[in-house]
Amino acid sequence: MLLESDIKFLAGVGPNKASLLNKELEVFTFEDLLHYYPYKYIDKSKFYKINEISSSQAYIQLRGKIIRFETAGAKYKQRFIAHFADETGNIELVWFKGINWIKKYLQTNVEYIVFGKPSVFNRKINIIHPEIEEAIKENKHINASLQGHYHTSEKMKNSFLTSRAIQKLMQSLIQNTQANIKETLPGYLITKYNLLPFKEAIVNIHFPKDIKTLEKARFRLKLEELLYIQLNILQQKTYRHKTIAGFVFSKIGKYFNSFYNNNLPFELTNAQKKVIKEIRKDLGSGKQMNRLLQGDVGSGKTLVALMTMLIAKDNNFQSCLMAPTEVLANQHLKSITKFLENTGVEIALLTGHTRKKQREEIHKRILNSEIDILIGTHALLEDIVQFKNLGLVIIDEQHRFGVEQRARLWKKNDKPPHILVMTATPIPRTLAMTVYGDLDTSIIDELPPGRKAVKTIHFFDSGRLKMFGLLKNEIAKGRQVYIVYPLIKESEKMDYKDLEDGYESIVREFPIPDYQVSIVHGKMKKEAKDIEMNRFVKGETQIMVATTVIEVGVDIPNASVMVIESAERFGLSQLHQLRGRVGRGADQSYCILMSSYKLSNEGRKRLETIVQSNDGFEIAEADLKLRGPGLIDGTQQSGVAFNLKIANLAKDGNILQYARDIATQILKEDPELILDKNRTISYQLKAKRKSNTDWSMIS
């Protein structure tokens, strides 16, 4: 019960600091603070002498006394200086903030321990805003030569809730609650996998005895965090397989066979055949299908989705396909209508822009089972949209939909329909095992025959004439070109190319009547956007100047060049998606990345990665490493609620796999977690489910 106490009751916190901890760190209880882990550690076992210091050192620790104080600078930009000395010399300690508090706290001729980063001002070495503690008080702390550093915000620092202050709170917390820290894993797992006990791990993650014990503490806490996520996901998946019956699609009938024999535009790849086989097995199993279909841009996912919908039709069920944008929904309508010409399959489109009379007609026809396939956007989620016999739901680019939105589709039937989730944004292995861990996964890892890999070239701004030359060559061959900008208008804050200025320079370089240029961006009215898009689709314009509205859903086989301006501004997955707009015909296509010379290390790595690789899965892994899981599309709306405290999906893939293997073994022996030896696991899982919204049934 002590660990559940409100954080304001911890000595040194109080209501004001508690409010900050609540808002800035989501720390509400003693236990929350216990699980707020350091992000780095600094070795404080060594003390330097002042005559050993140089400004090139990262951090140093000194022991000595303050000999005098002074205040310098103008009133509005004052700095407070303490002259600090040991037997080898003296150094200035400088403060620009919190001066009144520092003046009250510090005294001359008292021995202090000082820690900070040395710098140089007026050819003198100083330490700005050092950590400083009376040596006598420092000696009372839990003995730890490695000092943990905690993330804090500006608001917290302004209220003196620095990393050092959090460390002091942690010290008090651990000393007062150690007896209440209970073990969270069963003894047999701790013994079998040689893990540190939980209490020992907690103490050493905050105040490590040494580097070896710190690593053991980290491993124990990461493994446990990932193990409970995997146990939750796998137990829910098992429960769903056992309890949720699915419609049985027992027939492969005339619609599927007729399409396969007469309408198939090209031979299916082996990867597509394998995926269709996996889907057919699910649909005939009597269990509800929940399958994630991953495939790179242009790999033929839509064709697989269509053939799945034909199996539904053969079994007298309706299907719906939900896309995140009208552009993509229209693209699906166009390609599926073309595929199903003269087959007798009824298709309709429902979006926010469907006219009222047409909408009412569609509502009536789907309720009477006169429509076999309904394609649409969020409009499909409206309560008024009711099906006679919905058997299959397909969601494209599912990470763009909120979990609750998607859940509404499942409720269109008394018995949940089969679910096929598609994404052209390849998901790194670690994310697939967590965010999408309760879905069965299929991967299309081949491109259709005759497709050539897109050549990717990086030019700095000085290579602009070469880029224009390549565009003119391609246009002369009858091809078309995209030029994508990150911004519509010029920005004072960001030094990136903008569409309006870019359009003017493109028109100067490619003058009428020799060339025609379309322009499309998110702030245009839909009608104007459609007109410009259609001109490009029909080949009336050779160049499309656009923002990322063309990232998803535009399929123009004649387009052979994608130019991305200020390419350093885009994430890896977005660059890969944009590149996927070309290379859809049999001709060689190009993706040209334009950037300034001012590139950050991360920006340079992104551009190097995209130039070197066309493999979406490789790129997704690189993106995860560069940006971390919190910024990858889909993790915020994934459907699995978890907040990682210590594990890192970008770095801890091996620990995650280990945790999944352990979870699989536990549940194989004890699916319901009812054995005595698993009582702790069962208790912890129930507690975690109470504290998290569990959406895993509707991923």
C-alpha positions in Angstrom: 0.0 0.0 0.0 2.9 2.4 0.7 4.0 2.2 -2.9 0.5 3.3 -4.0 0.8 6.5 -1.9 0.4 9.9 -3.7 3.8 11.3 -4.7 3.0 14.6 -2.9 3.5 12.7 0.4 7.1 11.8 -0.4 9.5 13.9 1.7 10.8 16.8 -0.4 7.9 16.8 -2.9 4.7 18.5 -1.7 1.7 19.7 -3.8 3.6 22.0 -6.2 6.3 19.6 -7.2 3.8 16.8 -7.3 1.7 18.7 -9.8 4.9 19.1 -12.0 5.8 15.4 -11.7 2.2 14.5 -12.7 2.1 16.7 -15.7 5.7 16.4 -17.0 6.5 12.8 -16.2 3.2 11.1 -15.5 4.5 10.2 -12.1 1.5 10.0 -9.6 2.6 7.5 -7.0 5.7 6.3 -5.1 5.7 3.3 -7.5 5.6 5.5 -10.6 8.7 7.3 -9.4 10.4 4.0 -8.6 9.9 3.0 -12.3 11.2 6.4 -13.6 14.6 5.1 -14.7 17.8 7.0 -15.5 18.6 7.5 -19.2 22.4 7.5 -18.8 25.1 7.0 -16.1 28.2 9.0 -15.3 31.2 7.5 -13.5 31.8 9.5 -10.3 34.4 7.2 -8.8 37.2 9.5 -9.8 38.1 12.9 -8.3 40.2 15.4 -10.3 42.6 18.0 -9.1 42.0 21.5 -10.4 45.4 21.6 -12.2 44.3 18.4 -14.2 41.3 20.1 -15.8 41.0 20.9 -19.5 37.9 22.3 -21.3 38.0 19.2 -23.6 36.8 16.9 -20.8 33.2 15.7 -20.7 32.5 15.8 -17.0 34.7 16.1 -13.9 34.3 15.8 -10.2 36.2 18.0 -7.7 36.6 18.2 -3.9 37.4 21.6 -2.4 36.2 24.8 -0.7 34.7 28.1 -1.8 37.0 31.0 -1.0 34.9 33.9 -2.1 31.8 35.0 -4.0 31.2 37.8 -6.6 28.3 39.0 -8.7 29.2 40.2 -12.3 27.5 41.5 -15.4 24.7 44.0 -16.0 21.6 43.8 -13.8 19.4 42.2 -16.5 22.2 39.6 -17.3 23.8 38.9 -13.9 25.9 36.0 -13.2 26.9 34.7 -9.7 30.4 33.4 -9.3 31.9 31.2 -6.6 35.7 30.9 -6.6 36.4 27.3 -5.8 39.8 26.0 -4.7 41.8 22.9 -3.8 45.5 22.6 -3.0 46.4 22.7 -6.7 44.6 25.9 -7.9 41.2 27.5 -8.2 38.3 27.6 -10.7 35.1 29.6 -11.2 31.7 28.1 -10.6 29.1 30.2 -12.5 25.3 30.5 -12.2 22.9 32.5 -14.4 19.7 31.2 -12.9 18.4 30.5 -9.3 21.0 33.0 -8.0 19.1 33.9 -4.8 18.7 30.3 -3.8 22.3 29.5 -4.5 23.4 32.5 -2.4 21.5 31.2 0.6 22.7 27.6 0.1 26.5 28.1 -0.3 29.0 29.2 2.3 32.8 29.8 2.3 35.2 27.4 4.0 32.9 24.4 3.8 34.1 21.3 1.9 32.0 20.7 -1.2 31.9 18.1 -4.0 31.4 19.7 -7.4 30.4 17.9 -10.6 30.0 19.4 -14.1 31.3 20.1 -17.5 34.3 22.4 -17.8 34.3 25.3 -20.3 36.4 28.4 -21.1 35.4 32.1 -20.7 37.9 34.9 -21.0 40.7 32.3 -21.1 39.7 31.0 -17.7 38.2 27.5 -17.1 34.9 27.5 -15.3 31.9 25.2 -14.7 28.5 26.6 -15.5 25.5 25.5 -13.3 27.5 22.7 -11.6 26.0 20.1 -9.2 27.3 20.9 -5.8 26.8 19.1 -2.5 28.4 19.4 1.0 31.0 16.5 1.2 29.6 15.5 4.6 26.1 15.0 3.1 27.4 13.3 -0.1 29.0 10.6 2.1 25.5 9.7 3.5 24.2 8.7 0.1 23.7 5.1 -1.1 27.1 4.1 -2.3 27.1 4.3 -6.1 30.1 5.3 -8.2 27.9 5.4 -11.3 25.5 8.3 -11.1 22.2 8.0 -12.9 20.9 11.0 -14.9 17.1 11.5 -15.3 15.3 13.3 -18.1 13.7 16.5 -16.9 11.8 19.4 -18.6 12.5 23.1 -18.6 9.5 23.7 -16.3 10.9 21.2 -13.8 14.4 22.7 -13.9 12.8 26.2 -13.3 11.3 24.7 -10.1 14.6 23.1 -9.1 13.4 19.6 -10.1 16.7 18.8 -11.8 18.2 15.4 -12.5 20.1 15.7 -9.2 16.9 16.6 -7.3 15.2 13.5 -8.7 18.1 11.4 -7.6 17.8 12.7 -4.1 14.0 11.9 -4.1 14.8 8.5 -5.4 17.4 8.0 -2.6 14.7 8.9 0.0 12.1 6.7 -1.7 14.3 3.6 -1.9 15.5 3.9 1.7 11.9 4.2 3.0 10.2 1.6 0.8 12.7 -1.2 0.3 10.7 -3.5 2.6 7.6 -3.0 0.5 9.2 -3.8 -2.9 7.8 -7.2 -3.7 9.0 -9.7 -6.3 7.2 -9.5 -9.6 8.3 -12.8 -11.3 8.0 -16.4 -10.0 11.0 -17.9 -8.4 11.4 -20.7 -10.9 11.9 -18.1 -13.7 14.5 -16.1 -11.7 16.4 -19.3 -11.1 16.0 -20.8 -14.6 17.1 -17.6 -16.4 19.7 -16.4 -13.7 17.9 -13.1 -13.1 18.6 -10.5 -10.4 15.8 -10.4 -7.8 13.4 -7.5 -8.5 14.4 -5.4 -5.4 18.1 -5.8 -6.2 17.4 -4.8 -9.8 15.5 -1.6 -8.7 18.2 -0.5 -6.3 20.9 -1.0 -8.9 19.1 0.6 -11.8 19.0 3.8 -9.8 22.2 3.4 -7.7 24.4 0.9 -9.5 27.1 -0.9 -7.4 29.2 -1.3 -10.5 28.8 -1.6 -14.3 28.4 -5.4 -14.2 25.5 -5.2 -11.7 23.9 -2.3 -13.7 23.9 -4.5 -16.8 22.2 -7.3 -14.9 19.6 -4.9 -13.5 18.9 -3.5 -16.9 18.5 -7.0 -18.4 16.2 -8.1 -15.6 13.9 -5.1 -15.9 13.8 -5.0 -19.7 13.1 -8.8 -19.9 10.3 -8.5 -17.4 8.7 -5.5 -19.2 8.7 -7.2 -22.5 7.7 -10.6 -21.1 4.4 -9.2 -19.6 3.6 -7.5 -22.9 4.2 -10.8 -24.8 2.2 -12.8 -22.2 -0.7 -10.4 -22.6 -0.7 -10.4 -26.4 -0.2 -14.2 -26.8 -2.8 -15.0 -24.1 -5.4 -12.7 -25.8 -4.6 -14.2 -29.2 -5.1 -17.7 -27.8 -8.3 -16.7 -26.1 -9.6 -15.2 -29.3 -8.8 -18.2 -31.4 -10.6 -20.4 -28.9 -13.7 -18.4 -28.2 -14.5 -16.1 -31.2 -16.0 -18.1 -34.0 -15.6 -16.9 -37.5 -17.7 -17.3 -40.6 -16.7 -20.4 -42.6 -15.9 -19.6 -46.2 -15.9 -23.2 -47.4 -16.2 -22.7 -51.1 -13.8 -21.5 -53.7 -16.4 -20.9 -56.4 -17.1 -19.3 -59.8 -16.2 -15.7 -59.0 -12.7 -16.6 -57.7 -12.0 -19.2 -60.3 -13.4 -17.1 -63.2 -11.2 -14.2 -62.2 -8.2 -16.4 -61.7 -8.6 -18.0 -65.1 -9.8 -15.1 -67.2 -9.1 -11.7 -65.6 -5.8 -12.1 -63.8 -3.6 -9.4 -65.4 -0.4 -11.2 -64.8 1.0 -14.4 -63.2 0.9 -14.2 -59.4 4.3 -14.1 -57.7 5.2 -17.0 -55.4 4.9 -14.6 -52.4 1.3 -13.7 -53.4 0.4 -17.4 -53.9 1.8 -18.2 -50.4 -0.2 -15.3 -48.8 -3.5 -16.3 -50.5 -3.0 -19.9 -49.3 -2.5 -18.6 -45.7 -5.7 -16.5 -46.0 -7.7 -19.4 -47.5 -6.7 -21.6 -44.5 -7.9 -18.9 -42.1 -11.2 -18.3 -43.9 -12.0 -22.0 -43.8 -11.0 -22.7 -40.2 -14.1 -21.6 -38.4 -12.1 -19.0 -36.4 -12.1 -15.3 -37.0 -9.2 -14.3 -39.3 -7.1 -11.4 -37.9 -4.2 -11.1 -40.4 -1.7 -8.4 -41.1 -0.6 -8.2 -44.7 2.7 -6.4 -45.2 4.1 -5.7 -48.6 6.3 -3.1 -50.2 4.8 -0.3 -52.4 3.7 -2.0 -55.7 4.0 -5.6 -54.4 0.4 -6.5 -55.3 -1.4 -6.3 -52.0 -4.6 -4.9 -53.6 -4.8 -8.0 -55.9 -4.5 -10.3 -52.9 -7.2 -8.3 -51.1 -9.5 -8.5 -54.2 -9.1 -12.2 -54.5 -10.0 -12.5 -50.8 -13.1 -10.5 -51.4 -14.0 -12.8 -54.3 -13.8 -15.8 -51.8 -16.3 -13.9 -49.6 -18.6 -13.4 -52.6 -18.4 -17.1 -53.5 -19.7 -17.8 -50.0 -22.5 -15.2 -50.2 -20.9 -12.6 -48.0 -20.3 -8.9 -48.5 -16.9 -7.2 -48.1 -15.8 -3.7 -47.3 -12.4 -2.0 -47.9 -11.6 1.1 -45.8 -8.9 3.5 -47.0 -7.6 6.6 -45.1 -8.0 9.1 -47.9 -10.4 9.7 -50.7 -7.5 9.7 -53.2 -6.7 6.1 -52.1 -10.3 5.0 -51.9 -10.9 6.3 -55.5 -7.6 4.6 -56.6 -8.9 1.2 -55.1 -12.3 1.7 -56.8 -10.6 2.4 -60.2 -8.3 -0.6 -60.0 -10.8 -3.1 -58.6 -13.5 -2.0 -61.1 -11.0 -2.6 -63.9 -10.0 -6.0 -62.5 -13.7 -7.1 -62.2 -15.0 -5.9 -65.5 -17.9 -8.1 -66.8 -17.8 -10.4 -63.7 -21.1 -9.4 -62.3 -19.6 -8.3 -58.9 -21.3 -5.1 -57.7 -19.0 -2.5 -56.3 -19.7 0.9 -54.8 -17.8 3.9 -53.3 -18.9 5.7 -50.1 -16.9 8.8 -49.0 -17.6 12.1 -47.2 -18.2 13.7 -50.6 -20.8 11.1 -51.8 -24.0 13.1 -52.6 -26.9 12.7 -50.3 -29.2 11.0 -52.8 -26.5 8.6 -54.0 -25.5 7.9 -50.3 -29.2 6.9 -49.5 -29.2 4.6 -52.5 -26.0 2.9 -51.4 -27.3 2.5 -47.8 -30.4 0.8 -49.2 -28.5 -1.5 -51.6 -25.9 -2.7 -49.1 -28.7 -3.6 -46.6 -30.5 -5.6 -49.4 -27.2 -7.3 -50.3 -27.2 -5.8 -53.8 -23.6 -4.5 -53.3 -20.9 -7.1 -52.9 -17.9 -4.8 -52.3 -18.2 -1.4 -50.6 -15.0 0.8 -50.8 -14.8 3.9 -48.7 -13.2 6.2 -46.2 -14.2 7.0 -42.6 -17.8 7.3 -44.0 -18.1 3.5 -43.7 -18.0 3.9 -39.9 -21.2 5.8 -39.6 -24.0 4.0 -37.7 -26.4 4.4 -40.6 -24.1 2.2 -42.8 -25.6 -1.3 -42.2 -24.8 -4.5 -44.1 -27.0 -7.5 -44.8 -24.2 -10.0 -44.4 -20.7 -8.4 -43.8 -18.2 -11.3 -43.8 -14.8 -9.5 -44.5 -13.3 -6.2 -43.6 -10.1 -5.0 -45.2 -8.3 -2.0 -43.9 -5.6 -0.3 -45.9 -2.8 1.7 -44.2 -4.4 0.8 -40.9 -2.1 2.9 -38.8 -3.9 6.0 -40.0 -7.1 5.0 -38.3 -7.7 5.3 -34.5 -8.4 2.0 -32.7 -11.9 3.0 -31.6 -12.8 4.0 -35.2 -11.7 0.5 -36.5 -13.6 -1.2 -33.7 -16.9 0.2 -35.0 -16.5 -1.8 -38.2 -16.3 -5.0 -36.3 -19.7 -4.3 -34.8 -21.5 -4.1 -38.1 -22.4 -7.8 -37.6 -23.5 -9.9 -34.6 -20.6 -12.3 -35.4 -17.3 -10.4 -36.1 -16.2 -10.4 -39.7 -12.8 -11.7 -40.9 -10.2 -9.0 -40.7 -7.4 -8.3 -43.2 -5.2 -5.3 -42.3 -2.8 -4.1 -45.1 0.2 -1.8 -44.9 2.7 -0.6 -47.5 4.9 0.7 -44.6 6.9 -2.3 -43.7 6.9 -2.9 -40.0 10.2 -3.7 -38.2 10.3 -7.1 -36.6 10.3 -5.8 -33.1 7.2 -3.6 -33.7 5.4 -6.4 -35.5 6.0 -8.6 -32.4 4.5 -6.0 -30.0 2.3 -3.4 -31.7 0.8 -6.1 -34.1 1.8 -9.1 -31.9 -1.7 -10.6 -31.7 -2.2 -10.6 -35.5 -1.0 -13.4 -37.8 1.4 -11.9 -40.3 1.8 -12.5 -44.0 4.5 -10.8 -46.1 4.7 -10.2 -49.8 8.4 -9.8 -50.4 8.5 -10.0 -54.2 7.7 -7.4 -56.8 5.5 -8.4 -59.9 7.6 -9.7 -62.9 8.9 -7.0 -65.3 9.4 -4.3 -62.6 12.8 -2.7 -62.4 14.2 -1.4 -59.1 14.1 2.4 -58.9 17.5 4.1 -59.1 17.9 6.6 -56.3 20.4 9.5 -56.7 21.3 12.2 -54.2 22.1 15.7 -55.5 23.1 18.7 -53.4 21.6 22.0 -54.6 24.7 22.6 -56.8 23.6 19.6 -58.9 20.2 21.2 -59.9 21.2 21.6 -63.6 22.0 17.9 -63.8 18.6 17.1 -62.3 16.8 19.3 -64.8 18.7 17.6 -67.6 17.6 14.2 -66.4 14.0 15.4 -66.3 14.1 16.8 -69.8 15.5 13.5 -71.1 12.7 11.5 -69.5 10.0 13.9 -70.7 11.5 13.7 -74.2 10.9 9.9 -74.0 7.2 10.6 -73.3 7.5 10.0 -69.5 6.1 12.1 -66.6 7.7 13.5 -63.5 6.7 14.3 -59.9 8.4 17.1 -57.9 7.5 17.0 -54.2 8.1 19.8 -51.7 7.9 19.6 -47.9 6.2 23.1 -47.5 3.6 25.0 -49.5 4.8 28.5 -48.5 8.2 29.8 -47.5 8.9 29.5 -43.8 11.0 31.9 -41.7 11.7 29.1 -39.2 12.7 26.4 -41.6 15.3 26.7 -44.4 13.5 24.3 -46.8 12.4 24.6 -50.4 8.7 25.5 -50.7 6.2 24.6 -53.4 5.2 28.1 -54.4 8.7 29.3 -55.1 9.6 25.9 -56.6 6.6 26.1 -59.0 7.8 29.4 -60.3 11.4 28.2 -61.0 10.0 24.9 -62.6 7.8 27.0 -65.0 10.8 29.1 -65.9 12.9 26.0 -66.6 10.1 24.2 -68.4 8.2 26.9 -70.3 4.8 26.7 -72.0 4.0 25.5 -74.7 6.8 23.0 -74.7 5.8 21.7 -71.3 2.7 21.6 -69.1 2.9 21.6 -65.3 0.2 20.5 -62.8 0.2 21.7 -59.1 -1.5 19.9 -56.2 -1.3 20.6 -52.5 -3.4 20.0 -49.4 -4.9 23.5 -49.2 -6.5 23.4 -52.6 -10.2 22.8 -53.0 -11.1 19.2 -53.8 -12.5 20.1 -57.3 -9.3 22.1 -58.2 -7.1 19.2 -56.9 -9.1 16.6 -58.9 -8.8 18.7 -62.1 -5.0 19.0 -61.7 -4.6 15.3 -60.8 -6.8 14.2 -63.8 -4.7 16.3 -66.2 -1.6 14.5 -65.0 -3.3 11.1 -65.1 -4.4 11.7 -68.7 -0.9 12.8 -69.7 -2.0 16.3 -70.5 0.8 17.6 -68.1 4.3 16.2 -67.9 5.2 17.5 -64.5 3.3 17.3 -61.2 4.5 19.8 -58.6 3.1 18.7 -55.3 3.3 18.3 -51.5 3.1 14.9 -49.9 -0.6 14.5 -50.8 0.6 12.2 -53.5 2.5 10.0 -51.0 -0.2 7.3 -51.0 -2.6 6.1 -53.6 -1.5 7.6 -56.9 -0.7 5.0 -59.5 0.6 6.3 -62.8 2.8 3.8 -64.6 4.0 6.4 -67.1 5.6 8.5 -64.3 9.3 7.6 -64.2 10.9 10.3 -62.0 10.3 11.3 -58.4 12.2 14.5 -57.3 12.1 15.1 -53.6 13.1 18.6 -52.6 14.7 19.2 -49.2 14.8 15.4 -48.9 16.5 15.7 -45.5 13.2 17.1 -44.2 11.4 13.7 -44.6 11.6 10.5 -42.6 12.9 7.3 -44.1 9.5 5.6 -44.4 8.0 8.7 -46.1 10.9 8.9 -48.6 10.4 5.2 -49.4 6.6 5.7 -49.8 7.2 8.7 -52.2 9.8 6.7 -54.2 7.1 4.0 -54.6 5.0 6.4 -56.7 7.4 5.7 -59.6 8.7 2.4 -61.0 5.2 1.1 -61.6 5.8 0.4 -65.3 8.4 -1.7 -67.1 10.8 1.3 -67.8 13.7 2.3 -65.6 12.6 4.9 -63.1 14.5 7.4 -60.9 14.1 8.9 -57.5 16.2 12.1 -57.1 16.9 13.4 -53.6 17.7 17.1 -53.5 19.3 18.6 -50.3 21.3 21.5 -49.0 24.9 21.0 -47.8 23.7 21.7 -44.3 22.9 18.1 -43.2 22.7 16.8 -39.7 24.3 13.4 -39.0 20.9 11.8 -38.9 19.8 13.5 -42.1 22.9 12.3 -43.9 22.3 8.7 -42.6 18.7 8.8 -43.8 19.7 9.9 -47.3 22.6 7.3 -47.5 20.2 4.5 -46.4 17.5 5.4 -49.0 20.2 5.6 -51.8 21.7 2.3 -50.9 18.5 0.2 -50.4 15.2 -0.5 -52.1 14.2 -3.0 -49.4 11.3 -1.6 -47.4 12.0 -3.9 -44.4 15.6 -2.9 -44.3 14.6 0.7 -44.4 12.0 0.3 -41.7 14.6 -1.3 -39.4 17.0 1.7 -40.1 14.2 4.1 -39.4 13.4 2.5 -36.1 17.1 2.7 -35.1 17.3 6.4 -36.1 14.0 7.7 -34.8 12.9 5.3 -32.1 9.6 3.5 -31.9 7.6 6.5 -30.6 7.8 8.3 -33.9 7.2 5.4 -36.3 3.7 5.6 -37.9 1.2 3.5 -36.1 2.6 3.1 -32.7 0.3 5.8 -31.2 -2.9 4.2 -32.6 -1.7 0.6 -32.8 -4.4 -1.1 -30.7 -2.0 -2.4 -28.0 -1.7 -0.2 -25.0 1.8 -0.2 -23.4 4.2 2.4 -22.3 7.8 1.2 -22.2 9.7 2.4 -19.2 13.1 0.8 -19.9 13.1 -1.5 -22.9 13.8 0.0 -26.3 12.3 -1.6 -29.3 15.0 -0.2 -31.6 17.8 -1.8 -29.5 16.4 -4.7 -27.6 15.2 -6.9 -30.4 17.1 -9.9 -29.0 15.6 -9.5 -25.5 12.2 -9.1 -27.0 12.6 -12.4 -28.9 13.8 -14.1 -25.7 10.8 -12.7 -23.8 8.4 -14.0 -26.6 10.0 -17.5 -26.4 9.7 -17.6 -22.6 6.0 -16.4 -22.8 5.3 -19.0 -25.5 6.7 -21.8 -23.3 4.8 -20.6 -20.2 1.5 -20.4 -22.0 2.1 -23.8 -23.8 2.3 -25.5 -20.4 -0.3 -23.3 -18.6 -2.6 -21.3 -21.1 -4.9 -20.1 -18.3 -2.0 -19.3 -15.9 -3.8 -21.3 -13.1 -0.8 -23.3 -11.8 0.5 -22.3 -8.4 3.9 -21.5 -9.7 2.4 -18.9 -12.1 0.3 -17.2 -9.5 2.6 -14.1 -9.5 2.4 -13.8 -13.3 -1.4 -14.1 -13.2 -1.6 -11.4 -10.5 0.8 -9.0 -12.4 -1.0 -9.5 -15.7 -4.4 -8.6 -14.1 -3.0 -5.5 -12.5 -1.4 -4.4 -15.7 -4.6 -4.9 -17.7 -6.5 -2.8 -15.1 -4.1 0.1 -15.5 -4.1 -0.1 -19.4 -6.9 0.1 -21.8 -6.8 -3.2 -23.5 -7.7 -3.0 -27.2 -5.9 -6.2 -28.3 -9.2 -7.8 -29.3 -9.6 -5.3 -32.1 -6.1 -4.8 -33.5 
